[in-house]
Amino acid sequence: MDTSVTGEITTVYWALDGGIHHAKCGRRMVLQARHPEELDFSCLTCVESVKLPLSVVSRIPVAT
């Protein structure tokens, strides 16, 4: 079984300031935890968390 993730990343984006921002509110996210295969981010504005597998970090869209 192929477990790779191929969907589009819509929860976060790389902002021009170099940080990862929350797509819902546009605010910069804070890295809360780093696991061997996953990063946990938190939005201090929305109080939401986003878990990103390391395998998708290179596919996070960049703001234009």
N, CA, C and O atoms as a Tripos MOL2 file, in Angstrom:
@<TRIPOS>MOLECULE
protein
  256   255    64     0     0
PROTEIN
NO_CHARGES

@<TRIPOS>ATOM
      1 N           0.8430   -1.1730    0.0000 N.3       1 MET1
      2 CA          0.0000    0.0000    0.0000 C.3       1 MET1
      3 C           0.8910    1.2400    0.0000 C.2       1 MET1
      4 O           1.8640    1.3150    0.7510 O.2       1 MET1
      5 N           0.5510    2.2140   -0.8510 N.am      2 ASP2
      6 CA          1.2910    3.4730   -0.9290 C.3       2 ASP2
      7 C           0.7070    4.4300    0.0990 C.2       2 ASP2
      8 O          -0.4640    4.7990    0.0140 O.2       2 ASP2
      9 N           1.5270    4.8370    1.0760 N.am      3 THR3
     10 CA          1.0510    5.7280    2.1300 C.3       3 THR3
     11 C           1.4890    7.1680    1.9230 C.2       3 THR3
     12 O           1.3450    7.9850    2.8320 O.2       3 THR3
     13 N           2.0230    7.5020    0.7480 N.am      4 SER4
     14 CA          2.4580    8.8760    0.5010 C.3       4 SER4
     15 C           1.2540    9.7990    0.4000 C.2       4 SER4
     16 O           0.1760    9.3960   -0.0370 O.2       4 SER4
     17 N           1.4540   11.0320    0.8090 N.am      5 VAL5
     18 CA          0.4020   12.0360    0.7780 C.3       5 VAL5
     19 C           0.5590   12.8490   -0.4890 C.2       5 VAL5
     20 O           1.6250   13.4120   -0.7410 O.2       5 VAL5
     21 N          -0.4980   12.9160   -1.2920 N.am      6 THR6
     22 CA         -0.3960   13.6260   -2.5630 C.3       6 THR6
     23 C          -1.3550   14.8000   -2.6630 C.2       6 THR6
     24 O          -1.3570   15.4940   -3.6800 O.2       6 THR6
     25 N          -2.1690   15.0470   -1.6430 N.am      7 GLY7
     26 CA         -3.1380   16.1320   -1.6810 C.3       7 GLY7
     27 C          -2.4860   17.4970   -1.5470 C.2       7 GLY7
     28 O          -1.3390   17.6240   -1.1190 O.2       7 GLY7
     29 N          -3.2460   18.5060   -1.9230 N.am      8 GLU8
     30 CA         -2.7800   19.8850   -1.8250 C.3       8 GLU8
     31 C          -2.8120   20.3490   -0.3620 C.2       8 GLU8
     32 O          -3.7420   20.0220    0.3750 O.2       8 GLU8
     33 N          -1.8020   21.1020    0.0490 N.am      9 ILE9
     34 CA         -1.7360   21.6360    1.4040 C.3       9 ILE9
     35 C          -2.5590   22.9170    1.4380 C.2       9 ILE9
     36 O          -2.2430   23.8730    0.7290 O.2       9 ILE9
     37 N          -3.6110   22.9470    2.2540 N.am     10 THR10
     38 CA         -4.4890   24.1190    2.3070 C.3      10 THR10
     39 C          -4.5770   24.7430    3.6940 C.2      10 THR10
     40 O          -5.2070   25.7880    3.8550 O.2      10 THR10
     41 N          -3.9600   24.1280    4.6940 N.am     11 THR11
     42 CA         -4.0720   24.6350    6.0610 C.3      11 THR11
     43 C          -3.0160   25.6620    6.4080 C.2      11 THR11
     44 O          -3.2350   26.5070    7.2770 O.2      11 THR11
     45 N          -1.8640   25.6040    5.7380 N.am     12 VAL12
     46 CA         -0.7610   26.5230    6.0190 C.3      12 VAL12
     47 C          -0.0890   26.9410    4.7200 C.2      12 VAL12
     48 O          -0.3070   26.3340    3.6720 O.2      12 VAL12
     49 N           0.7380   27.9930    4.8010 N.am     13 TYR13
     50 CA          1.5350   28.4310    3.6560 C.3      13 TYR13
     51 C           2.8020   29.1000    4.1620 C.2      13 TYR13
     52 O           2.8490   29.5940    5.2890 O.2      13 TYR13
     53 N           3.8370   29.1100    3.3130 N.am     14 TRP14
     54 CA          5.0700   29.8490    3.6250 C.3      14 TRP14
     55 C           4.8140   31.3020    3.2800 C.2      14 TRP14
     56 O           4.4390   31.6100    2.1490 O.2      14 TRP14
     57 N           5.0070   32.1890    4.2210 N.am     15 ALA15
     58 CA          4.8360   33.6220    3.9730 C.3      15 ALA15
     59 C           6.1570   34.2180    3.4990 C.2      15 ALA15
     60 O           7.2080   33.5860    3.6090 O.2      15 ALA15
     61 N           6.0960   35.4110    2.9840 N.am     16 LEU16
     62 CA          7.2950   36.0800    2.4930 C.3      16 LEU16
     63 C           8.2790   36.4050    3.6030 C.2      16 LEU16
     64 O           9.4470   36.6760    3.3250 O.2      16 LEU16
     65 N           7.8320   36.3840    4.8660 N.am     17 ASP17
     66 CA          8.7370   36.6160    5.9920 C.3      17 ASP17
     67 C           9.5100   35.3520    6.3840 C.2      17 ASP17
     68 O          10.3060   35.3750    7.3230 O.2      17 ASP17
     69 N           9.2740   34.2530    5.6640 N.am     18 GLY18
     70 CA          9.9870   33.0080    5.9180 C.3      18 GLY18
     71 C           9.3190   32.0940    6.9180 C.2      18 GLY18
     72 O           9.8150   30.9960    7.1690 O.2      18 GLY18
     73 N           8.2070   32.5130    7.4960 N.am     19 GLY19
     74 CA          7.5070   31.6980    8.4810 C.3      19 GLY19
     75 C           6.3320   30.9510    7.8740 C.2      19 GLY19
     76 O           5.8610   31.2690    6.7820 O.2      19 GLY19
     77 N           5.8770   29.9600    8.6040 N.am     20 ILE20
     78 CA          4.6780   29.2230    8.2090 C.3      20 ILE20
     79 C           3.4820   29.9370    8.8320 C.2      20 ILE20
     80 O           3.4450   30.1810   10.0380 O.2      20 ILE20
     81 N           2.5030   30.2680    7.9870 N.am     21 HIS21
     82 CA          1.3230   30.9970    8.4330 C.3      21 HIS21
     83 C           0.0770   30.1400    8.2790 C.2      21 HIS21
     84 O           0.0120   29.2590    7.4220 O.2      21 HIS21
     85 N          -0.9080   30.4130    9.1210 N.am     22 HIS22
     86 CA         -2.1810   29.7030    9.1000 C.3      22 HIS22
     87 C          -3.0380   30.2510    7.9640 C.2      22 HIS22
     88 O          -3.2560   31.4600    7.8860 O.2      22 HIS22
     89 N          -3.5160   29.3970    7.0990 N.am     23 ALA23
     90 CA         -4.3050   29.8460    5.9580 C.3      23 ALA23
     91 C          -5.6530   30.4240    6.3850 C.2      23 ALA23
     92 O          -6.2080   31.2740    5.6890 O.2      23 ALA23
     93 N          -6.1740   29.9790    7.4990 N.am     24 LYS24
     94 CA         -7.4890   30.4400    7.9510 C.3      24 LYS24
     95 C          -7.4770   31.9100    8.3450 C.2      24 LYS24
     96 O          -8.3850   32.6540    7.9750 O.2      24 LYS24
     97 N          -6.4560   32.3430    9.0950 N.am     25 CYS25
     98 CA         -6.4480   33.7240    9.5870 C.3      25 CYS25
     99 C          -5.2520   34.5380    9.0840 C.2      25 CYS25
    100 O          -5.2120   35.7550    9.2600 O.2      25 CYS25
    101 N          -4.2780   33.8690    8.4590 N.am     26 GLY26
    102 CA         -3.1270   34.5710    7.9230 C.3      26 GLY26
    103 C          -2.0390   34.8780    8.9320 C.2      26 GLY26
    104 O          -1.0610   35.5420    8.5920 O.2      26 GLY26
    105 N          -2.1810   34.4140   10.1600 N.am     27 ARG27
    106 CA         -1.1960   34.6950   11.2060 C.3      27 ARG27
    107 C          -0.0860   33.6540   11.2270 C.2      27 ARG27
    108 O          -0.2840   32.5040   10.8360 O.2      27 ARG27
    109 N           1.0700   34.0760   11.6860 N.am     28 ARG28
    110 CA          2.2240   33.1800   11.7870 C.3      28 ARG28
    111 C           1.9550   32.0940   12.8280 C.2      28 ARG28
    112 O           1.4120   32.3700   13.8970 O.2      28 ARG28
    113 N           2.3380   30.8630   12.5080 N.am     29 MET29
    114 CA          2.1490   29.7410   13.4100 C.3      29 MET29
    115 C           3.4220   29.4960   14.2130 C.2      29 MET29
    116 O           4.5210   29.8320   13.7720 O.2      29 MET29
    117 N           3.2630   28.9130   15.3820 N.am     30 VAL30
    118 CA          4.3640   28.6370   16.2910 C.3      30 VAL30
    119 C           4.5890   27.1280   16.3310 C.2      30 VAL30
    120 O           3.6460   26.3530   16.4870 O.2      30 VAL30
    121 N           5.8520   26.7220   16.1870 N.am     31 LEU31
    122 CA          6.1840   25.3030   16.2880 C.3      31 LEU31
    123 C           6.0830   24.8900   17.7520 C.2      31 LEU31
    124 O           6.7950   25.4250   18.6020 O.2      31 LEU31
    125 N           5.2050   23.9420   18.0440 N.am     32 GLN32
    126 CA          4.9870   23.4960   19.4180 C.3      32 GLN32
    127 C           5.7770   22.2310   19.7540 C.2      32 GLN32
    128 O           6.2490   22.0680   20.8800 O.2      32 GLN32
    129 N           5.9200   21.3350   18.7680 N.am     33 ALA33
    130 CA          6.6150   20.0660   19.0200 C.3      33 ALA33
    131 C           7.1480   19.5200   17.7090 C.2      33 ALA33
    132 O           6.5900   19.7430   16.6350 O.2      33 ALA33
    133 N           8.2530   18.7960   17.8410 N.am     34 ARG34
    134 CA          8.8530   18.1290   16.6850 C.3      34 ARG34
    135 C           8.9830   16.6500   17.0240 C.2      34 ARG34
    136 O           9.6330   16.2760   17.9990 O.2      34 ARG34
    137 N           8.3600   15.8280   16.2100 N.am     35 HIS35
    138 CA          8.4110   14.3870   16.3750 C.3      35 HIS35
    139 C           9.2330   13.8120   15.2260 C.2      35 HIS35
    140 O           9.5000   14.5220   14.2570 O.2      35 HIS35
    141 N           9.6360   12.5660   15.3050 N.am     36 PRO36
    142 CA         10.4790   11.9940   14.2440 C.3      36 PRO36
    143 C           9.8960   12.1240   12.8260 C.2      36 PRO36
    144 O          10.6510   12.2610   11.8630 O.2      36 PRO36
    145 N           8.5830   12.0830   12.6930 N.am     37 GLU37
    146 CA          7.9840   12.1560   11.3590 C.3      37 GLU37
    147 C           6.9320   13.2410   11.2250 C.2      37 GLU37
    148 O           6.1900   13.2540   10.2430 O.2      37 GLU37
    149 N           6.8480   14.1530   12.1870 N.am     38 GLU38
    150 CA          5.7700   15.1300   12.1740 C.3      38 GLU38
    151 C           6.1520   16.3950   12.9360 C.2      38 GLU38
    152 O           6.9030   16.3470   13.9100 O.2      38 GLU38
    153 N           5.6180   17.5370   12.4710 N.am     39 LEU39
    154 CA          5.7750   18.8150   13.1620 C.3      39 LEU39
    155 C           4.3980   19.2660   13.6370 C.2      39 LEU39
    156 O           3.4210   19.1740   12.8940 O.2      39 LEU39
    157 N           4.3210   19.7530   14.8740 N.am     40 ASP40
    158 CA          3.0570   20.2540   15.4280 C.3      40 ASP40
    159 C           3.1500   21.7710   15.5500 C.2      40 ASP40
    160 O           4.0050   22.2970   16.2630 O.2      40 ASP40
    161 N           2.2560   22.4670   14.8450 N.am     41 PHE41
    162 CA          2.1990   23.9200   14.8800 C.3      41 PHE41
    163 C           0.9300   24.3690   15.5760 C.2      41 PHE41
    164 O          -0.0640   23.6440   15.6090 O.2      41 PHE41
    165 N           0.9730   25.5660   16.1300 N.am     42 SER42
    166 CA         -0.1830   26.1320   16.7950 C.3      42 SER42
    167 C          -0.3630   27.5730   16.3300 C.2      42 SER42
    168 O           0.6070   28.3100   16.1550 O.2      42 SER42
    169 N          -1.6220   27.9600   16.1320 N.am     43 CYS43
    170 CA         -1.9530   29.3370   15.7930 C.3      43 CYS43
    171 C          -2.4150   30.0160   17.0740 C.2      43 CYS43
    172 O          -3.4250   29.6220   17.6570 O.2      43 CYS43
    173 N          -1.6900   31.0220   17.5110 N.am     44 LEU44
    174 CA         -2.0330   31.7040   18.7490 C.3      44 LEU44
    175 C          -3.2760   32.5790   18.6050 C.2      44 LEU44
    176 O          -3.8990   32.9330   19.6050 O.2      44 LEU44
    177 N          -3.6410   32.9280   17.3780 N.am     45 THR45
    178 CA         -4.8300   33.7510   17.1470 C.3      45 THR45
    179 C          -6.0980   32.9020   17.1800 C.2      45 THR45
    180 O          -7.0510   33.2280   17.8880 O.2      45 THR45
    181 N          -6.1060   31.8130   16.4130 N.am     46 CYS46
    182 CA         -7.2850   30.9460   16.3180 C.3      46 CYS46
    183 C          -7.3130   29.8550   17.3780 C.2      46 CYS46
    184 O          -8.3410   29.2090   17.5800 O.2      46 CYS46
    185 N          -6.2050   29.6510   18.0480 N.am     47 VAL47
    186 CA         -6.0400   28.5830   19.0310 C.3      47 VAL47
    187 C          -6.3170   27.2240   18.3780 C.2      47 VAL47
    188 O          -6.9420   26.3510   18.9790 O.2      47 VAL47
    189 N          -5.8450   27.0630   17.1480 N.am     48 GLU48
    190 CA         -5.9530   25.7970   16.4400 C.3      48 GLU48
    191 C          -4.5610   25.2140   16.2680 C.2      48 GLU48
    192 O          -3.5640   25.9370   16.2570 O.2      48 GLU48
    193 N          -4.5100   23.9050   16.1350 N.am     49 SER49
    194 CA         -3.2280   23.2640   15.8890 C.3      49 SER49
    195 C          -3.2590   22.5460   14.5530 C.2      49 SER49
    196 O          -4.3090   22.1110   14.0800 O.2      49 SER49
    197 N          -2.0820   22.4350   13.9580 N.am     50 VAL50
    198 CA         -1.9250   21.7640   12.6650 C.3      50 VAL50
    199 C          -0.7380   20.8290   12.7820 C.2      50 VAL50
    200 O           0.3470   21.2410   13.1910 O.2      50 VAL50
    201 N          -0.9430   19.5750   12.4230 N.am     51 LYS51
    202 CA          0.1290   18.5860   12.4130 C.3      51 LYS51
    203 C           0.5330   18.3580   10.9660 C.2      51 LYS51
    204 O          -0.3000   18.0470   10.1140 O.2      51 LYS51
    205 N           1.8300   18.5170   10.7010 N.am     52 LEU52
    206 CA          2.3320   18.3460    9.3470 C.3      52 LEU52
    207 C           3.3520   17.2140    9.3000 C.2      52 LEU52
    208 O           4.3670   17.2640    9.9950 O.2      52 LEU52
    209 N           3.0910   16.2000    8.4890 N.am     53 PRO53
    210 CA          4.1160   15.1820    8.2960 C.3      53 PRO53
    211 C           5.3350   15.8240    7.6270 C.2      53 PRO53
    212 O           5.1830   16.6890    6.7640 O.2      53 PRO53
    213 N           6.5240   15.4110    8.0140 N.am     54 LEU54
    214 CA          7.7400   15.9660    7.4140 C.3      54 LEU54
    215 C           7.7550   15.7640    5.9040 C.2      54 LEU54
    216 O           8.3660   16.5480    5.1770 O.2      54 LEU54
    217 N           7.0900   14.7260    5.4350 N.am     55 SER55
    218 CA          7.0800   14.4250    3.9980 C.3      55 SER55
    219 C           6.3660   15.4830    3.1660 C.2      55 SER55
    220 O           6.5440   15.5140    1.9490 O.2      55 SER55
    221 N           5.5690   16.3470    3.7770 N.am     56 VAL56
    222 CA          4.8300   17.3720    3.0090 C.3      56 VAL56
    223 C           5.4250   18.7660    3.1550 C.2      56 VAL56
    224 O           4.9820   19.6870    2.4680 O.2      56 VAL56
    225 N           6.4000   18.9510    4.0140 N.am     57 VAL57
    226 CA          6.9510   20.2830    4.2530 C.3      57 VAL57
    227 C           7.4690   20.9190    2.9660 C.2      57 VAL57
    228 O           7.3080   22.1250    2.7750 O.2      57 VAL57
    229 N           8.0750   20.1510    2.0940 N.am     58 SER58
    230 CA          8.6030   20.6980    0.8440 C.3      58 SER58
    231 C           7.4900   21.0930   -0.1320 C.2      58 SER58
    232 O           7.7520   21.7790   -1.1200 O.2      58 SER58
    233 N           6.2610   20.6690    0.1330 N.am     59 ARG59
    234 CA          5.1330   20.9840   -0.7610 C.3      59 ARG59
    235 C           4.2170   22.0790   -0.2220 C.2      59 ARG59
    236 O           3.1780   22.3550   -0.8220 O.2      59 ARG59
    237 N           4.5790   22.7110    0.8990 N.am     60 ILE60
    238 CA          3.7620   23.8000    1.4410 C.3      60 ILE60
    239 C           3.8230   24.9590    0.4410 C.2      60 ILE60
    240 O           4.9070   25.3800    0.0390 O.2      60 ILE60
    241 N           2.6450   25.4730    0.0410 N.am     61 PRO61
    242 CA          2.6340   26.5690   -0.9340 C.3      61 PRO61
    243 C           3.2720   27.8430   -0.3780 C.2      61 PRO61
    244 O           3.2640   28.0850    0.8290 O.2      61 PRO61
    245 N           3.8230   28.6480   -1.2820 N.am     62 VAL62
    246 CA          4.4510   29.9060   -0.9210 C.3      62 VAL62
    247 C           3.5000   31.0370   -1.2810 C.2      62 VAL62
    248 O           2.9230   31.0380   -2.3690 O.2      62 VAL62
    249 N           3.3310   31.9980   -0.3810 N.am     63 ALA63
    250 CA          2.4770   33.1550   -0.6410 C.3      63 ALA63
    251 C           3.0470   33.9520   -1.8060 C.2      63 ALA63
    252 O           4.2610   34.0630   -1.9770 O.2      63 ALA63
    253 N           2.1350   34.5010   -2.5980 N.am     64 THR64
    254 CA          2.5730   35.3260   -3.7290 C.3      64 THR64
    255 C           2.1250   36.7510   -3.5440 C.2      64 THR64
    256 O           2.3980   37.6000   -4.3930 O.2      64 THR64
@<TRIPOS>BOND
     1     1     2 1
     2     2     3 1
     3     3     4 2
     4     3     5 am
     5     5     6 1
     6     6     7 1
     7     7     8 2
     8     7     9 am
     9     9    10 1
    10    10    11 1
    11    11    12 2
    12    11    13 am
    13    13    14 1
    14    14    15 1
    15    15    16 2
    16    15    17 am
    17    17    18 1
    18    18    19 1
    19    19    20 2
    20    19    21 am
    21    21    22 1
    22    22    23 1
    23    23    24 2
    24    23    25 am
    25    25    26 1
    26    26    27 1
    27    27    28 2
    28    27    29 am
    29    29    30 1
    30    30    31 1
    31    31    32 2
    32    31    33 am
    33    33    34 1
    34    34    35 1
    35    35    36 2
    36    35    37 am
    37    37    38 1
    38    38    39 1
    39    39    40 2
    40    39    41 am
    41    41    42 1
    42    42    43 1
    43    43    44 2
    44    43    45 am
    45    45    46 1
    46    46    47 1
    47    47    48 2
    48    47    49 am
    49    49    50 1
    50    50    51 1
    51    51    52 2
    52    51    53 am
    53    53    54 1
    54    54    55 1
    55    55    56 2
    56    55    57 am
    57    57    58 1
    58    58    59 1
    59    59    60 2
    60    59    61 am
    61    61    62 1
    62    62    63 1
    63    63    64 2
    64    63    65 am
    65    65    66 1
    66    66    67 1
    67    67    68 2
    68    67    69 am
    69    69    70 1
    70    70    71 1
    71    71    72 2
    72    71    73 am
    73    73    74 1
    74    74    75 1
    75    75    76 2
    76    75    77 am
    77    77    78 1
    78    78    79 1
    79    79    80 2
    80    79    81 am
    81    81    82 1
    82    82    83 1
    83    83    84 2
    84    83    85 am
    85    85    86 1
    86    86    87 1
    87    87    88 2
    88    87    89 am
    89    89    90 1
    90    90    91 1
    91    91    92 2
    92    91    93 am
    93    93    94 1
    94    94    95 1
    95    95    96 2
    96    95    97 am
    97    97    98 1
    98    98    99 1
    99    99   100 2
   100    99   101 am
   101   101   102 1
   102   102   103 1
   103   103   104 2
   104   103   105 am
   105   105   106 1
   106   106   107 1
   107   107   108 2
   108   107   109 am
   109   109   110 1
   110   110   111 1
   111   111   112 2
   112   111   113 am
   113   113   114 1
   114   114   115 1
   115   115   116 2
   116   115   117 am
   117   117   118 1
   118   118   119 1
   119   119   120 2
   120   119   121 am
   121   121   122 1
   122   122   123 1
   123   123   124 2
   124   123   125 am
   125   125   126 1
   126   126   127 1
   127   127   128 2
   128   127   129 am
   129   129   130 1
   130   130   131 1
   131   131   132 2
   132   131   133 am
   133   133   134 1
   134   134   135 1
   135   135   136 2
   136   135   137 am
   137   137   138 1
   138   138   139 1
   139   139   140 2
   140   139   141 am
   141   141   142 1
   142   142   143 1
   143   143   144 2
   144   143   145 am
   145   145   146 1
   146   146   147 1
   147   147   148 2
   148   147   149 am
   149   149   150 1
   150   150   151 1
   151   151   152 2
   152   151   153 am
   153   153   154 1
   154   154   155 1
   155   155   156 2
   156   155   157 am
   157   157   158 1
   158   158   159 1
   159   159   160 2
   160   159   161 am
   161   161   162 1
   162   162   163 1
   163   163   164 2
   164   163   165 am
   165   165   166 1
   166   166   167 1
   167   167   168 2
   168   167   169 am
   169   169   170 1
   170   170   171 1
   171   171   172 2
   172   171   173 am
   173   173   174 1
   174   174   175 1
   175   175   176 2
   176   175   177 am
   177   177   178 1
   178   178   179 1
   179   179   180 2
   180   179   181 am
   181   181   182 1
   182   182   183 1
   183   183   184 2
   184   183   185 am
   185   185   186 1
   186   186   187 1
   187   187   188 2
   188   187   189 am
   189   189   190 1
   190   190   191 1
   191   191   192 2
   192   191   193 am
   193   193   194 1
   194   194   195 1
   195   195   196 2
   196   195   197 am
   197   197   198 1
   198   198   199 1
   199   199   200 2
   200   199   201 am
   201   201   202 1
   202   202   203 1
   203   203   204 2
   204   203   205 am
   205   205   206 1
   206   206   207 1
   207   207   208 2
   208   207   209 am
   209   209   210 1
   210   210   211 1
   211   211   212 2
   212   211   213 am
   213   213   214 1
   214   214   215 1
   215   215   216 2
   216   215   217 am
   217   217   218 1
   218   218   219 1
   219   219   220 2
   220   219   221 am
   221   221   222 1
   222   222   223 1
   223   223   224 2
   224   223   225 am
   225   225   226 1
   226   226   227 1
   227   227   228 2
   228   227   229 am
   229   229   230 1
   230   230   231 1
   231   231   232 2
   232   231   233 am
   233   233   234 1
   234   234   235 1
   235   235   236 2
   236   235   237 am
   237   237   238 1
   238   238   239 1
   239   239   240 2
   240   239   241 am
   241   241   242 1
   242   242   243 1
   243   243   244 2
   244   243   245 am
   245   245   246 1
   246   246   247 1
   247   247   248 2
   248   247   249 am
   249   249   250 1
   250   250   251 1
   251   251   252 2
   252   251   253 am
   253   253   254 1
   254   254   255 1
   255   255   256 2
@<TRIPOS>SUBSTRUCTURE
     1 MET1         2 RESIDUE 1 A MET
     2 ASP2         6 RESIDUE 1 A ASP
     3 THR3        10 RESIDUE 1 A THR
     4 SER4        14 RESIDUE 1 A SER
     5 VAL5        18 RESIDUE 1 A VAL
     6 THR6        22 RESIDUE 1 A THR
     7 GLY7        26 RESIDUE 1 A GLY
     8 GLU8        30 RESIDUE 1 A GLU
     9 ILE9        34 RESIDUE 1 A ILE
    10 THR10       38 RESIDUE 1 A THR
    11 THR11       42 RESIDUE 1 A THR
    12 VAL12       46 RESIDUE 1 A VAL
    13 TYR13       50 RESIDUE 1 A TYR
    14 TRP14       54 RESIDUE 1 A TRP
    15 ALA15       58 RESIDUE 1 A ALA
    16 LEU16       62 RESIDUE 1 A LEU
    17 ASP17       66 RESIDUE 1 A ASP
    18 GLY18       70 RESIDUE 1 A GLY
    19 GLY19       74 RESIDUE 1 A GLY
    20 ILE20       78 RESIDUE 1 A ILE
    21 HIS21       82 RESIDUE 1 A HIS
    22 HIS22       86 RESIDUE 1 A HIS
    23 ALA23       90 RESIDUE 1 A ALA
    24 LYS24       94 RESIDUE 1 A LYS
    25 CYS25       98 RESIDUE 1 A CYS
    26 GLY26      102 RESIDUE 1 A GLY
    27 ARG27      106 RESIDUE 1 A ARG
    28 ARG28      110 RESIDUE 1 A ARG
    29 MET29      114 RESIDUE 1 A MET
    30 VAL30      118 RESIDUE 1 A VAL
    31 LEU31      122 RESIDUE 1 A LEU
    32 GLN32      126 RESIDUE 1 A GLN
    33 ALA33      130 RESIDUE 1 A ALA
    34 ARG34      134 RESIDUE 1 A ARG
    35 HIS35      138 RESIDUE 1 A HIS
    36 PRO36      142 RESIDUE 1 A PRO
    37 GLU37      146 RESIDUE 1 A GLU
    38 GLU38      150 RESIDUE 1 A GLU
    39 LEU39      154 RESIDUE 1 A LEU
    40 ASP40      158 RESIDUE 1 A ASP
    41 PHE41      162 RESIDUE 1 A PHE
    42 SER42      166 RESIDUE 1 A SER
    43 CYS43      170 RESIDUE 1 A CYS
    44 LEU44      174 RESIDUE 1 A LEU
    45 THR45      178 RESIDUE 1 A THR
    46 CYS46      182 RESIDUE 1 A CYS
    47 VAL47      186 RESIDUE 1 A VAL
    48 GLU48      190 RESIDUE 1 A GLU
    49 SER49      194 RESIDUE 1 A SER
    50 VAL50      198 RESIDUE 1 A VAL
    51 LYS51      202 RESIDUE 1 A LYS
    52 LEU52      206 RESIDUE 1 A LEU
    53 PRO53      210 RESIDUE 1 A PRO
    54 LEU54      214 RESIDUE 1 A LEU
    55 SER55      218 RESIDUE 1 A SER
    56 VAL56      222 RESIDUE 1 A VAL
    57 VAL57      226 RESIDUE 1 A VAL
    58 SER58      230 RESIDUE 1 A SER
    59 ARG59      234 RESIDUE 1 A ARG
    60 ILE60      238 RESIDUE 1 A ILE
    61 PRO61      242 RESIDUE 1 A PRO
    62 VAL62      246 RESIDUE 1 A VAL
    63 ALA63      250 RESIDUE 1 A ALA
    64 THR64      254 RESIDUE 1 A THR
